[in-house]
Amino acid sequence: MTLRLSEEDDRLLTERAAKERRSKHDLVTEAVHVFLTERQRRFDELLARTLEEDRELLDRLAK
């Protein structure tokens, strides 16, 4: 896989990697993982809350 970043994003990533003494690859891998898992977690929480709060309405609509 090849990741193409803008010059500015690459500069920021390079600076962050140096600051944390980690590779750019490690930082990007972690960022992608967090993005994917957090997005799913937030969706799941929102869905559960909506189903709970709107249960009566959803039941009526299902009939």
PDB file as gemmi writes it, atoms N, CA and C in Angstrom:
CRYST1    1.000    1.000    1.000  90.00  90.00  90.00 P 1                      
ATOM      1  N   MET A   1       0.847  -1.177   0.000  1.00  0.00           N  
ATOM      2  CA  MET A   1       0.000   0.000   0.000  1.00  0.00           C  
ATOM      3  C   MET A   1       0.892   1.240   0.000  1.00  0.00           C  
ATOM      4  N   THR A   2       0.503   2.199  -0.790  1.00  0.00           N  
ATOM      5  CA  THR A   2       1.233   3.460  -0.850  1.00  0.00           C  
ATOM      6  C   THR A   2       0.316   4.566  -0.371  1.00  0.00           C  
ATOM      7  N   LEU A   3       0.804   5.373   0.522  1.00  0.00           N  
ATOM      8  CA  LEU A   3       0.028   6.500   1.038  1.00  0.00           C  
ATOM      9  C   LEU A   3       0.650   7.783   0.517  1.00  0.00           C  
ATOM     10  N   ARG A   4      -0.137   8.562  -0.178  1.00  0.00           N  
ATOM     11  CA  ARG A   4       0.349   9.838  -0.705  1.00  0.00           C  
ATOM     12  C   ARG A   4      -0.245  10.959   0.136  1.00  0.00           C  
ATOM     13  N   LEU A   5       0.626  11.740   0.736  1.00  0.00           N  
ATOM     14  CA  LEU A   5       0.209  12.858   1.576  1.00  0.00           C  
ATOM     15  C   LEU A   5       0.605  14.170   0.915  1.00  0.00           C  
ATOM     16  N   SER A   6      -0.116  15.205   1.268  1.00  0.00           N  
ATOM     17  CA  SER A   6       0.305  16.530   0.816  1.00  0.00           C  
ATOM     18  C   SER A   6       1.643  16.845   1.494  1.00  0.00           C  
ATOM     19  N   GLU A   7       2.362  17.789   0.941  1.00  0.00           N  
ATOM     20  CA  GLU A   7       3.645  18.168   1.538  1.00  0.00           C  
ATOM     21  C   GLU A   7       3.454  18.619   2.981  1.00  0.00           C  
ATOM     22  N   GLU A   8       2.394  19.376   3.222  1.00  0.00           N  
ATOM     23  CA  GLU A   8       2.132  19.877   4.577  1.00  0.00           C  
ATOM     24  C   GLU A   8       1.836  18.732   5.544  1.00  0.00           C  
ATOM     25  N   ASP A   9       0.980  17.786   5.136  1.00  0.00           N  
ATOM     26  CA  ASP A   9       0.668  16.656   6.011  1.00  0.00           C  
ATOM     27  C   ASP A   9       1.898  15.792   6.254  1.00  0.00           C  
ATOM     28  N   ASP A  10       2.708  15.602   5.221  1.00  0.00           N  
ATOM     29  CA  ASP A  10       3.932  14.822   5.390  1.00  0.00           C  
ATOM     30  C   ASP A  10       4.883  15.522   6.356  1.00  0.00           C  
ATOM     31  N   ARG A  11       4.982  16.835   6.252  1.00  0.00           N  
ATOM     32  CA  ARG A  11       5.841  17.599   7.166  1.00  0.00           C  
ATOM     33  C   ARG A  11       5.350  17.445   8.602  1.00  0.00           C  
ATOM     34  N   LEU A  12       4.034  17.580   8.794  1.00  0.00           N  
ATOM     35  CA  LEU A  12       3.465  17.450  10.141  1.00  0.00           C  
ATOM     36  C   LEU A  12       3.666  16.042  10.690  1.00  0.00           C  
ATOM     37  N   LEU A  13       3.479  15.042   9.840  1.00  0.00           N  
ATOM     38  CA  LEU A  13       3.672  13.658  10.266  1.00  0.00           C  
ATOM     39  C   LEU A  13       5.133  13.403  10.619  1.00  0.00           C  
ATOM     40  N   THR A  14       6.034  13.921   9.825  1.00  0.00           N  
ATOM     41  CA  THR A  14       7.464  13.767  10.092  1.00  0.00           C  
ATOM     42  C   THR A  14       7.834  14.406  11.427  1.00  0.00           C  
ATOM     43  N   GLU A  15       7.324  15.600  11.671  1.00  0.00           N  
ATOM     44  CA  GLU A  15       7.594  16.283  12.943  1.00  0.00           C  
ATOM     45  C   GLU A  15       7.031  15.494  14.123  1.00  0.00           C  
ATOM     46  N   ARG A  16       5.816  15.007  13.969  1.00  0.00           N  
ATOM     47  CA  ARG A  16       5.182  14.249  15.055  1.00  0.00           C  
ATOM     48  C   ARG A  16       5.945  12.964  15.333  1.00  0.00           C  
ATOM     49  N   ALA A  17       6.350  12.277  14.270  1.00  0.00           N  
ATOM     50  CA  ALA A  17       7.106  11.034  14.432  1.00  0.00           C  
ATOM     51  C   ALA A  17       8.419  11.296  15.163  1.00  0.00           C  
ATOM     52  N   ALA A  18       9.096  12.363  14.809  1.00  0.00           N  
ATOM     53  CA  ALA A  18      10.354  12.705  15.481  1.00  0.00           C  
ATOM     54  C   ALA A  18      10.103  13.036  16.944  1.00  0.00           C  
ATOM     55  N   LYS A  19       9.053  13.794  17.198  1.00  0.00           N  
ATOM     56  CA  LYS A  19       8.728  14.193  18.567  1.00  0.00           C  
ATOM     57  C   LYS A  19       8.417  12.979  19.446  1.00  0.00           C  
ATOM     58  N   GLU A  20       7.690  12.009  18.874  1.00  0.00           N  
ATOM     59  CA  GLU A  20       7.309  10.816  19.637  1.00  0.00           C  
ATOM     60  C   GLU A  20       8.326   9.685  19.521  1.00  0.00           C  
ATOM     61  N   ARG A  21       9.370   9.917  18.691  1.00  0.00           N  
ATOM     62  CA  ARG A  21      10.399   8.897  18.457  1.00  0.00           C  
ATOM     63  C   ARG A  21       9.776   7.584  17.985  1.00  0.00           C  
ATOM     64  N   ARG A  22       8.878   7.738  17.024  1.00  0.00           N  
ATOM     65  CA  ARG A  22       8.207   6.592  16.404  1.00  0.00           C  
ATOM     66  C   ARG A  22       8.303   6.758  14.898  1.00  0.00           C  
ATOM     67  N   SER A  23       8.037   5.690  14.193  1.00  0.00           N  
ATOM     68  CA  SER A  23       8.068   5.789  12.732  1.00  0.00           C  
ATOM     69  C   SER A  23       6.768   6.411  12.227  1.00  0.00           C  
ATOM     70  N   LYS A  24       6.853   6.998  11.058  1.00  0.00           N  
ATOM     71  CA  LYS A  24       5.652   7.553  10.436  1.00  0.00           C  
ATOM     72  C   LYS A  24       4.654   6.423  10.178  1.00  0.00           C  
ATOM     73  N   HIS A  25       5.164   5.261   9.796  1.00  0.00           N  
ATOM     74  CA  HIS A  25       4.301   4.105   9.554  1.00  0.00           C  
ATOM     75  C   HIS A  25       3.500   3.757  10.803  1.00  0.00           C  
ATOM     76  N   ASP A  26       4.160   3.707  11.951  1.00  0.00           N  
ATOM     77  CA  ASP A  26       3.464   3.390  13.203  1.00  0.00           C  
ATOM     78  C   ASP A  26       2.369   4.408  13.505  1.00  0.00           C  
ATOM     79  N   LEU A  27       2.670   5.677  13.316  1.00  0.00           N  
ATOM     80  CA  LEU A  27       1.681   6.720  13.593  1.00  0.00           C  
ATOM     81  C   LEU A  27       0.476   6.608  12.669  1.00  0.00           C  
ATOM     82  N   VAL A  28       0.723   6.377  11.389  1.00  0.00           N  
ATOM     83  CA  VAL A  28      -0.380   6.266  10.429  1.00  0.00           C  
ATOM     84  C   VAL A  28      -1.211   5.019  10.712  1.00  0.00           C  
ATOM     85  N   THR A  29      -0.555   3.908  11.003  1.00  0.00           N  
ATOM     86  CA  THR A  29      -1.274   2.674  11.314  1.00  0.00           C  
ATOM     87  C   THR A  29      -2.175   2.865  12.524  1.00  0.00           C  
ATOM     88  N   GLU A  30      -1.656   3.488  13.567  1.00  0.00           N  
ATOM     89  CA  GLU A  30      -2.455   3.739  14.763  1.00  0.00           C  
ATOM     90  C   GLU A  30      -3.619   4.684  14.460  1.00  0.00           C  
ATOM     91  N   ALA A  31      -3.361   5.728  13.689  1.00  0.00           N  
ATOM     92  CA  ALA A  31      -4.410   6.700  13.360  1.00  0.00           C  
ATOM     93  C   ALA A  31      -5.541   6.050  12.572  1.00  0.00           C  
ATOM     94  N   VAL A  32      -5.199   5.197  11.628  1.00  0.00           N  
ATOM     95  CA  VAL A  32      -6.227   4.507  10.842  1.00  0.00           C  
ATOM     96  C   VAL A  32      -7.039   3.592  11.746  1.00  0.00           C  
ATOM     97  N   HIS A  33      -6.371   2.854  12.603  1.00  0.00           N  
ATOM     98  CA  HIS A  33      -7.073   1.946  13.517  1.00  0.00           C  
ATOM     99  C   HIS A  33      -8.029   2.716  14.432  1.00  0.00           C  
ATOM    100  N   VAL A  34      -7.554   3.787  15.021  1.00  0.00           N  
ATOM    101  CA  VAL A  34      -8.401   4.597  15.908  1.00  0.00           C  
ATOM    102  C   VAL A  34      -9.585   5.159  15.139  1.00  0.00           C  
ATOM    103  N   PHE A  35      -9.348   5.673  13.956  1.00  0.00           N  
ATOM    104  CA  PHE A  35     -10.429   6.228  13.138  1.00  0.00           C  
ATOM    105  C   PHE A  35     -11.495   5.175  12.872  1.00  0.00           C  
ATOM    106  N   LEU A  36     -11.081   3.995  12.453  1.00  0.00           N  
ATOM    107  CA  LEU A  36     -12.047   2.956  12.106  1.00  0.00           C  
ATOM    108  C   LEU A  36     -12.791   2.423  13.320  1.00  0.00           C  
ATOM    109  N   THR A  37     -12.097   2.184  14.410  1.00  0.00           N  
ATOM    110  CA  THR A  37     -12.765   1.618  15.584  1.00  0.00           C  
ATOM    111  C   THR A  37     -13.622   2.647  16.297  1.00  0.00           C  
ATOM    112  N   GLU A  38     -13.153   3.868  16.406  1.00  0.00           N  
ATOM    113  CA  GLU A  38     -13.940   4.912  17.070  1.00  0.00           C  
ATOM    114  C   GLU A  38     -15.182   5.254  16.263  1.00  0.00           C  
ATOM    115  N   ARG A  39     -15.057   5.289  14.961  1.00  0.00           N  
ATOM    116  CA  ARG A  39     -16.213   5.592  14.111  1.00  0.00           C  
ATOM    117  C   ARG A  39     -17.288   4.533  14.307  1.00  0.00           C  
ATOM    118  N   GLN A  40     -16.892   3.264  14.328  1.00  0.00           N  
ATOM    119  CA  GLN A  40     -17.859   2.183  14.525  1.00  0.00           C  
ATOM    120  C   GLN A  40     -18.455   2.246  15.923  1.00  0.00           C  
ATOM    121  N   ARG A  41     -17.630   2.525  16.922  1.00  0.00           N  
ATOM    122  CA  ARG A  41     -18.122   2.605  18.297  1.00  0.00           C  
ATOM    123  C   ARG A  41     -19.148   3.725  18.432  1.00  0.00           C  
ATOM    124  N   ARG A  42     -18.854   4.891  17.860  1.00  0.00           N  
ATOM    125  CA  ARG A  42     -19.795   6.016  17.928  1.00  0.00           C  
ATOM    126  C   ARG A  42     -21.095   5.688  17.208  1.00  0.00           C  
ATOM    127  N   PHE A  43     -20.996   5.026  16.062  1.00  0.00           N  
ATOM    128  CA  PHE A  43     -22.193   4.626  15.329  1.00  0.00           C  
ATOM    129  C   PHE A  43     -23.026   3.662  16.166  1.00  0.00           C  
ATOM    130  N   ASP A  44     -22.378   2.666  16.752  1.00  0.00           N  
ATOM    131  CA  ASP A  44     -23.092   1.687  17.571  1.00  0.00           C  
ATOM    132  C   ASP A  44     -23.786   2.352  18.756  1.00  0.00           C  
ATOM    133  N   GLU A  45     -23.110   3.292  19.408  1.00  0.00           N  
ATOM    134  CA  GLU A  45     -23.713   4.003  20.538  1.00  0.00           C  
ATOM    135  C   GLU A  45     -24.903   4.841  20.094  1.00  0.00           C  
ATOM    136  N   LEU A  46     -24.772   5.534  18.984  1.00  0.00           N  
ATOM    137  CA  LEU A  46     -25.860   6.353  18.466  1.00  0.00           C  
ATOM    138  C   LEU A  46     -27.053   5.492  18.080  1.00  0.00           C  
ATOM    139  N   LEU A  47     -26.804   4.378  17.436  1.00  0.00           N  
ATOM    140  CA  LEU A  47     -27.882   3.473  17.055  1.00  0.00           C  
ATOM    141  C   LEU A  47     -28.595   2.935  18.288  1.00  0.00           C  
ATOM    142  N   ALA A  48     -27.853   2.496  19.281  1.00  0.00           N  
ATOM    143  CA  ALA A  48     -28.462   1.966  20.505  1.00  0.00           C  
ATOM    144  C   ALA A  48     -29.301   3.033  21.198  1.00  0.00           C  
ATOM    145  N   ARG A  49     -28.781   4.248  21.282  1.00  0.00           N  
ATOM    146  CA  ARG A  49     -29.521   5.337  21.925  1.00  0.00           C  
ATOM    147  C   ARG A  49     -30.790   5.666  21.148  1.00  0.00           C  
ATOM    148  N   THR A  50     -30.690   5.700  19.834  1.00  0.00           N  
ATOM    149  CA  THR A  50     -31.851   6.003  19.003  1.00  0.00           C  
ATOM    150  C   THR A  50     -32.911   4.917  19.139  1.00  0.00           C  
ATOM    151  N   LEU A  51     -32.495   3.667  19.114  1.00  0.00           N  
ATOM    152  CA  LEU A  51     -33.450   2.572  19.260  1.00  0.00           C  
ATOM    153  C   LEU A  51     -34.149   2.628  20.614  1.00  0.00           C  
ATOM    154  N   GLU A  52     -33.423   2.979  21.647  1.00  0.00           N  
ATOM    155  CA  GLU A  52     -34.007   3.070  22.988  1.00  0.00           C  
ATOM    156  C   GLU A  52     -34.945   4.268  23.097  1.00  0.00           C  
ATOM    157  N   GLU A  53     -34.477   5.431  22.683  1.00  0.00           N  
ATOM    158  CA  GLU A  53     -35.268   6.651  22.845  1.00  0.00           C  
ATOM    159  C   GLU A  53     -36.495   6.676  21.940  1.00  0.00           C  
ATOM    160  N   ASP A  54     -36.407   6.060  20.783  1.00  0.00           N  
ATOM    161  CA  ASP A  54     -37.503   6.117  19.816  1.00  0.00           C  
ATOM    162  C   ASP A  54     -38.212   4.774  19.650  1.00  0.00           C  
ATOM    163  N   ARG A  55     -38.102   3.913  20.652  1.00  0.00           N  
ATOM    164  CA  ARG A  55     -38.685   2.570  20.568  1.00  0.00           C  
ATOM    165  C   ARG A  55     -40.176   2.625  20.250  1.00  0.00           C  
ATOM    166  N   GLU A  56     -40.924   3.474  20.949  1.00  0.00           N  
ATOM    167  CA  GLU A  56     -42.370   3.555  20.742  1.00  0.00           C  
ATOM    168  C   GLU A  56     -42.687   3.983  19.309  1.00  0.00           C  
ATOM    169  N   LEU A  57     -42.021   4.996  18.839  1.00  0.00           N  
ATOM    170  CA  LEU A  57     -42.245   5.468  17.473  1.00  0.00           C  
ATOM    171  C   LEU A  57     -41.884   4.389  16.455  1.00  0.00           C  
ATOM    172  N   LEU A  58     -40.771   3.735  16.648  1.00  0.00           N  
ATOM    173  CA  LEU A  58     -40.356   2.680  15.726  1.00  0.00           C  
ATOM    174  C   LEU A  58     -41.346   1.524  15.726  1.00  0.00           C  
ATOM    175  N   ASP A  59     -41.878   1.177  16.898  1.00  0.00           N  
ATOM    176  CA  ASP A  59     -42.894   0.121  16.978  1.00  0.00           C  
ATOM    177  C   ASP A  59     -44.139   0.507  16.193  1.00  0.00           C  
ATOM    178  N   ARG A  60     -44.576   1.761  16.337  1.00  0.00           N  
ATOM    179  CA  ARG A  60     -45.766   2.215  15.604  1.00  0.00           C  
ATOM    180  C   ARG A  60     -45.512   2.225  14.101  1.00  0.00           C  
ATOM    181  N   LEU A  61     -44.350   2.645  13.693  1.00  0.00           N  
ATOM    182  CA  LEU A  61     -44.034   2.679  12.269  1.00  0.00           C  
ATOM    183  C   LEU A  61     -43.929   1.276  11.667  1.00  0.00           C  
ATOM    184  N   ALA A  62     -43.558   0.313  12.470  1.00  0.00           N  
ATOM    185  CA  ALA A  62     -43.386  -1.058  11.987  1.00  0.00           C  
ATOM    186  C   ALA A  62     -44.721  -1.755  11.744  1.00  0.00           C  
ATOM    187  N   LYS A  63     -45.804  -1.206  12.293  1.00  0.00           N  
ATOM    188  CA  LYS A  63     -47.122  -1.852  12.148  1.00  0.00           C  
ATOM    189  C   LYS A  63     -47.790  -1.457  10.871  1.00  0.00           C  
TER     190      LYS A  63                                                      
END                                                                             
